[in-house]
């Protein structure tokens, strides 16, 4: 294992919670530090959703690369914005499924 493990940020729709957890596990077992969207559970207010969205952009800032969990090639509006943010910041972006 290197002195500093790779930091990977997961992005993807909350509807793919099972797939996000599986990707988190696989990357962690491969030696990466994984940051991922929070699992809110209960419905969120607009303010909470905005705060979590801004926090997730900071997670992208911390990451060495971004992995988009995209079953069936699905990328929603929020995830597409996160991808654009990551690319603008020069972060490599890959997908679990072809988009």
Secondary structure, DSSP 4 states (H G I P E B T S, - for coil): --SS--EEEEE--GGGHHHHHHHHHHHHHTT-EEE------S---HHHHHHHHHHHHHHHHH-SEEEE--GGG---HHHHHHHHHHHHTT-EEEESS--
